Amino acid sequence: MNKIVRKKQLSSDVFLMEIDAPHIAKSRKAGQFVILMLDDDYGERIPLTIADGDAEKGTITIIFQAVGGTTLQLSTLEEGGSISHVLGPLGTPTHIKKQDAPVICVGGGIGVAPLHPIIQANKEAGNKVITIMGARTEDLLIMEEEVRALSDEVIICTDDGSRGRKALVTEPLKEFCEAEEKPAEVVAIGPPIMMKFCAATTEPYKVPTVVSLNTIMVDGTGMCGGCRVTVGDETKFVCVDGPEFDGHLVDWNSMMSRMSSYKEHEADHRCRMSEKAKELSTQGA
């Protein structure tokens, strides 16, 4: 059992949880993730990136959006409660090295959460970090204070112009690629369509671009094959080969098609979990 030490709601359906997991906290690195299962009777396993960690306290921080049945149920748990199983750290850590030019970190929506430890690691390596944060509207921006504390420059874009520039994140990204000092590297994390167009933006300028994929995942050890993606002419498994890959080589259309395969099942699951949550709320009242 892993105790929930702290819980905070960041937006209408985005939540932060700090979880007691001392072994993971001591060994985790930027870019890695955990797989959790809420209880022994509820068998779905879901991957969530480690957004932060405190080795001294023995805790890790996850940030998630309540969009599916399991994340909806997870959002109903409170401080002092427990999660049955938390497995990790999993995945290949982010490759961080000292760069001679800026590293551009692009986060879309909740993608800012997994981007946070990567920004942190780049700063610790002595790199200049410019962060571009994007969201549909101001209310959906998360972790701005934490990102500003680590970044040399922060650019905010919103689709509706409610905060920062009224633009997609690819607009300032292209400007940086066209600058006299091109970025040494771009790291983009967010919805697949956003990462796809970030990679398309940087490719003509030959700027190395790393993306972090969040595909369908079951066991997290490479055995089930559910998370397979095509990268270049090779089949890769996100859980063990990733989650980070060269964005210019990912077969985005194939990946997004696979991710949409279970949309109807996911919608049905969320509906059932929503009804269950209402029942529990009524009983509690």
C-alpha positions as CSV (number, residue, x, y, z in Angstrom):
1,M,0.0,0.0,0.0
2,N,1.2,3.5,-0.9
3,K,-0.2,6.3,1.2
4,I,-1.5,9.5,-0.4
5,V,0.4,12.2,1.5
6,R,-0.9,15.2,-0.3
7,K,-3.6,16.0,-2.8
8,K,-4.3,19.2,-4.7
9,Q,-6.7,20.1,-7.5
10,L,-4.9,22.1,-10.2
11,S,-7.8,22.7,-12.6
12,S,-11.3,21.4,-13.2
13,D,-10.1,17.8,-13.9
14,V,-6.4,17.9,-13.2
15,F,-5.0,16.7,-9.8
16,L,-1.7,16.5,-8.1
17,M,-0.9,13.6,-5.6
18,E,2.1,13.2,-3.5
19,I,2.5,9.5,-2.7
20,D,4.7,7.6,-0.2
21,A,7.1,5.6,-2.3
22,P,10.6,5.8,-0.8
23,H,12.4,3.3,-3.1
24,I,11.1,4.9,-6.2
25,A,11.8,8.4,-4.8
26,K,15.5,7.5,-4.3
27,S,16.1,5.9,-7.7
28,R,13.8,7.8,-10.1
29,K,15.3,10.0,-12.9
30,A,13.8,12.5,-15.3
31,G,11.6,11.0,-18.0
32,Q,10.7,7.9,-16.0
33,F,7.2,6.8,-15.0
34,V,5.2,4.5,-12.7
35,I,2.4,2.1,-13.3
36,L,-0.2,2.0,-10.6
37,M,-3.2,-0.1,-9.7
38,L,-5.8,1.4,-7.3
39,D,-6.8,-1.8,-5.4
40,D,-6.5,-5.6,-5.7
41,D,-10.1,-5.9,-6.9
42,Y,-9.9,-3.2,-9.6
43,G,-7.4,-4.6,-12.0
44,E,-6.6,-1.9,-14.5
45,R,-3.0,-0.7,-14.5
46,I,-2.2,2.8,-15.8
47,P,1.1,4.5,-16.5
48,L,1.7,8.0,-15.0
49,T,4.9,10.0,-15.3
50,I,6.7,11.0,-12.2
51,A,6.4,14.8,-12.1
52,D,8.6,15.3,-9.1
53,G,10.1,13.4,-6.2
54,D,11.7,14.0,-2.7
55,A,14.2,11.4,-1.8
56,E,14.5,12.6,1.8
57,K,10.7,12.5,2.4
58,G,10.4,9.3,0.4
59,T,7.6,10.6,-1.8
60,I,6.9,11.0,-5.5
61,T,4.5,13.4,-7.2
62,I,2.1,12.4,-9.9
63,I,-0.2,14.8,-11.9
64,F,-3.1,13.3,-13.8
65,Q,-6.2,14.3,-15.7
66,A,-9.5,12.6,-14.8
67,V,-10.4,11.5,-18.3
68,G,-10.8,7.8,-18.0
69,G,-12.5,5.4,-15.6
70,T,-9.4,4.7,-13.5
71,T,-8.1,8.3,-13.3
72,L,-11.7,9.4,-12.4
73,Q,-11.7,6.9,-9.5
74,L,-8.1,8.0,-8.6
75,S,-9.4,11.6,-8.4
76,T,-11.9,10.6,-5.7
77,L,-9.2,9.3,-3.3
78,E,-8.2,11.7,-0.5
79,E,-5.2,12.4,1.6
80,G,-4.6,9.6,4.0
81,G,-6.0,7.1,1.6
82,S,-3.9,4.5,-0.2
83,I,-3.1,3.1,-3.6
84,S,-2.7,-0.6,-3.7
85,H,0.3,-1.0,-6.1
86,V,2.8,1.5,-7.5
87,L,5.5,0.0,-9.7
88,G,8.5,1.9,-10.8
89,P,10.6,3.7,-11.8
90,L,10.0,2.4,-15.3
91,G,11.2,3.5,-18.7
92,T,14.5,4.8,-20.0
93,P,15.6,8.1,-18.3
94,T,16.0,11.3,-20.4
95,H,19.4,11.7,-21.9
96,I,20.7,15.0,-20.4
97,K,24.0,16.6,-21.4
98,K,25.6,20.0,-21.4
99,Q,24.5,21.9,-24.5
100,D,26.2,24.9,-26.2
101,A,22.8,26.4,-27.2
102,P,19.4,26.7,-25.5
103,V,17.2,23.7,-24.9
104,I,13.6,24.4,-25.8
105,C,11.0,22.6,-23.6
106,V,7.5,22.6,-25.0
107,G,4.6,21.5,-22.8
108,G,1.0,21.2,-23.9
109,G,-1.7,21.0,-21.2
110,I,-0.9,18.3,-18.7
111,G,2.3,17.6,-20.6
112,V,3.9,20.3,-18.5
113,A,3.9,17.8,-15.6
114,P,6.3,15.2,-17.1
115,L,8.3,18.1,-18.6
116,H,9.0,19.5,-15.2
117,P,11.8,17.0,-14.1
118,I,13.3,17.3,-17.6
119,I,13.5,21.1,-17.2
120,Q,15.0,20.6,-13.7
121,A,17.6,18.1,-15.0
122,N,18.7,20.4,-17.8
123,K,19.2,23.3,-15.4
124,E,21.2,21.1,-13.2
125,A,23.4,20.2,-16.2
126,G,24.0,23.9,-16.7
127,N,21.8,24.4,-19.8
128,K,19.9,27.5,-20.8
129,V,16.2,26.4,-20.8
130,I,13.4,28.2,-22.6
131,T,10.0,26.8,-21.9
132,I,6.9,27.2,-24.0
133,M,3.7,26.3,-22.2
134,G,0.4,25.9,-24.1
135,A,-3.2,25.3,-23.2
136,R,-6.6,25.8,-24.6
137,T,-7.4,28.5,-22.0
138,E,-5.8,30.1,-19.0
139,D,-7.7,27.9,-16.5
140,L,-5.9,24.8,-17.9
141,L,-2.4,26.1,-17.4
142,I,-0.6,24.1,-14.6
143,M,2.7,24.4,-12.7
144,E,3.5,27.8,-14.1
145,E,5.2,28.9,-10.8
146,E,7.4,25.8,-10.7
147,V,8.4,26.1,-14.4
148,R,9.3,29.8,-14.0
149,A,11.5,29.0,-11.1
150,L,13.6,26.7,-13.3
151,S,13.5,28.3,-16.8
152,D,15.5,31.1,-18.2
153,E,12.5,32.2,-20.2
154,V,8.9,31.2,-20.3
155,I,6.5,31.8,-23.1
156,I,2.8,31.1,-22.6
157,C,0.3,30.4,-25.4
158,T,-3.4,29.9,-25.2
159,D,-5.8,29.0,-28.0
160,D,-8.3,31.6,-26.9
161,G,-5.8,34.4,-26.0
162,S,-6.9,34.4,-22.3
163,R,-3.2,34.3,-21.2
164,G,0.0,35.1,-23.0
165,R,0.1,34.8,-26.8
166,K,-3.0,33.8,-28.7
167,A,-1.2,31.1,-30.7
168,L,-0.3,27.5,-30.9
169,V,3.0,26.5,-29.3
170,T,4.5,25.8,-32.7
171,E,4.5,29.5,-33.5
172,P,7.2,30.6,-31.0
173,L,8.9,27.3,-31.5
174,K,9.4,28.1,-35.2
175,E,10.7,31.6,-34.3
176,F,13.4,30.0,-32.1
177,C,14.3,27.6,-34.9
178,E,14.7,30.6,-37.3
179,A,16.8,32.6,-34.8
180,E,20.6,33.1,-35.4
181,E,21.3,30.8,-32.4
182,K,19.2,27.7,-33.1
183,P,18.1,25.4,-30.2
184,A,20.5,22.6,-29.4
185,E,17.5,20.4,-28.7
186,V,13.7,20.5,-28.4
187,V,11.8,18.4,-25.9
188,A,8.0,18.3,-26.6
189,I,5.5,16.6,-24.3
190,G,1.7,16.9,-24.7
191,P,-1.2,15.6,-26.8
192,P,0.1,13.4,-29.7
193,I,-1.2,15.9,-32.3
194,M,0.8,18.7,-30.6
195,M,4.0,16.6,-30.5
196,K,3.5,15.6,-34.1
197,F,3.4,19.3,-35.3
198,C,6.2,20.3,-33.0
199,A,8.4,17.7,-34.8
200,A,7.1,18.8,-38.1
201,T,8.1,22.4,-37.2
202,T,11.7,21.6,-36.2
203,E,12.4,19.0,-38.9
204,P,13.2,21.5,-41.7
205,Y,15.7,23.2,-39.4
206,K,17.4,20.0,-38.4
207,V,16.8,20.7,-34.7
208,P,16.9,17.4,-32.7
209,T,13.5,16.9,-31.2
210,V,12.6,14.5,-28.4
211,V,9.0,13.5,-27.7
212,S,7.6,11.5,-24.8
213,L,4.9,9.0,-25.8
214,N,2.0,8.0,-23.6
215,T,0.5,5.0,-25.4
216,I,-1.8,2.1,-24.3
217,M,0.2,0.2,-21.8
218,V,-0.5,-2.9,-19.6
219,D,2.5,-4.6,-18.0
220,G,5.3,-2.0,-18.4
221,T,7.9,-4.7,-19.1
222,G,7.7,-5.0,-22.9
223,M,5.9,-8.4,-22.8
224,C,2.3,-7.5,-23.7
225,G,3.2,-5.5,-26.8
226,G,0.3,-3.1,-26.3
227,C,2.5,0.0,-26.3
228,R,4.4,-0.8,-29.6
229,V,5.1,2.1,-31.9
230,T,6.9,2.4,-35.2
231,V,10.0,4.6,-35.0
232,G,11.9,4.8,-38.3
233,D,11.7,1.3,-39.7
234,E,11.7,-0.4,-36.3
235,T,9.1,-1.5,-33.9
236,K,9.7,-0.1,-30.4
237,F,8.0,-0.6,-27.1
238,V,7.3,2.6,-25.2
239,C,7.5,1.1,-21.8
240,V,11.1,-0.2,-22.1
241,D,12.6,1.5,-25.2
242,G,10.9,4.8,-24.3
243,P,8.9,6.7,-23.4
244,E,11.2,9.2,-25.2
245,F,11.9,8.9,-29.0
246,D,13.1,11.0,-31.9
247,G,10.0,12.9,-32.9
248,H,11.2,13.1,-36.5
249,L,11.1,9.3,-36.8
250,V,7.8,8.4,-35.0
251,D,5.0,7.1,-37.2
252,W,2.4,9.5,-35.7
253,N,-0.6,8.5,-37.8
254,S,-0.1,4.8,-36.9
255,M,0.3,5.6,-33.2
256,M,-2.7,7.8,-33.0
257,S,-4.8,5.3,-34.8
258,R,-3.9,2.6,-32.3
259,M,-4.6,4.9,-29.4
260,S,-8.1,5.5,-30.7
261,S,-8.9,1.8,-30.9
262,Y,-10.5,1.7,-27.5
263,K,-12.3,5.0,-27.4
264,E,-15.7,3.5,-27.1
265,H,-14.6,1.2,-24.3
266,E,-12.9,4.0,-22.5
267,A,-16.1,6.2,-22.7
268,D,-18.2,3.4,-21.4
269,H,-15.8,2.7,-18.5
270,R,-15.7,6.4,-17.6
271,C,-19.5,6.6,-17.6
272,R,-19.8,3.6,-15.3
273,M,-17.1,5.0,-12.9
274,S,-18.9,8.4,-12.9
275,E,-22.1,6.7,-11.9
276,K,-20.3,4.8,-9.2
277,A,-18.8,8.0,-7.9
278,K,-22.2,9.7,-7.7
279,E,-23.6,6.7,-5.7
280,L,-20.7,6.9,-3.2
281,S,-21.2,10.7,-2.9
282,T,-25.0,10.2,-2.3
283,Q,-24.3,7.5,0.4
284,G,-21.8,9.8,2.1
285,A,-24.3,12.6,2.2
